[in-house]
C-alpha cells in the first residue's frame, strides 16, 4: 500500500490500484468555522491541493458533521469520488454517491485488475460515553491479494472496547490512528480522539500493527502534539512501531 499524508485527517491510500481518500479537508490555514456553541480554527493547510489529488475511487468519511473532518473544499471534492463510505446518518444527509456503512457491515470495491478490496465498517466512539459527539465510523481494508494484511483507519474515536474488538476480528498490520487528544472546551474538557497514551495502549493490543498517526495537527483544538506522541511511544519502548509522517510525505507499506 502507498500512503500520501495530506494533512489533518486527510490521506490518500493506494491499494491494489484503488485510490481511497480519508476525511477530505482542503481549506487553507486560518479558516474559521463558527457554530452556535464554538468556533473551530484551522492552523495548517493541506500539503496538496485537490487538483493534484485527482479522481478517487472512494472517500472513507468517518463523519460529515464536523468541519475538521469535512471542510468546505473537502465537501466540494466529494463529487470527484465514485463512492463515499460513511455513517448511516451521514449517507442520509449527503445523498448521491454516499453509501451507508454500519459497524461490521462490508462493501466490496472492485479493483482495476478485477480483484476486490473489502471495506468493513469499524466501531468508533467520538469521545467518552458521557460526551459522545455523534455517530462516527472507522474502516478496515482487506485485500483479496493478501487477506492477512489488513489496514485500519480509526476515524475520530477514543480507545474503548469497540476499537479493541477490531483486533479480535482482523489481522491489522497498519493502523492510521486519529490522534492529538482533540478537546473542544466549550463542549467538554474531555478528549474526543486518541491521546498519545491511548495510542500506546492500542499498539500493545495490536502487536503486529505499524502505527501511523494522522489528524493530530493543523487545528487549534488538538491538545497533544507530534512530540507528545513520539515521546509516549519512546517511553513505552515502542518507537520502532511508530511512523510519524510529515505533511506531503509518501510512504510505502
HUNORHU-V56344 format. One line per field, one symbol per residue. phi: phi as a letter, one per 30 degrees, with the letter a starting at -180 (. if undefined). burial: b if it has 24 or more other ideal C-beta (glycine too) atoms within 12 Angstrom, else e. A space follows every 10 residues. Layout:
# HUNORHU-V56344
phi = ???
burial = ???
This chain:
# HUNORHU-V56344
phi = .cbcdckhcc bcccbhidcc cdfdbbddej dcbdbecabd bccbdddbde dddidbdacc cdaccbddca dddddddedd cdbbcadedd ddddihddbd bdeidbbccd dedidbcccc dcdabdkdec bdcjdbbcbc cbcddbddcc cccdidacda dddededdcb ddcbbccdci hebcddcadd dcbedddddd deeddbdccd ccdbhbajbd ddcbceddde ddddddicdd ccbdcdejdc bcb
burial = bebbbbbbbb bbbbbbebbb bbbbbbbeee bebeeeeeeb ebebbbbbeb eebeebbbbb bbbbbbbbbb bebbbebbeb bebbbbbeeb beebeeebbb bbbeeebbbe eeeeeebbbb bbbbbbbeee eebbbbbbbb bbbeeeeebb bbbbbbbbbb ebbbbbbeeb ebbbbbbbbb bbbbeebeee bbbbbbbbbb bbbebbeebb bbbbbbbbbb bbbbebebbb ebbeeeebee bbbbbebeee eeb
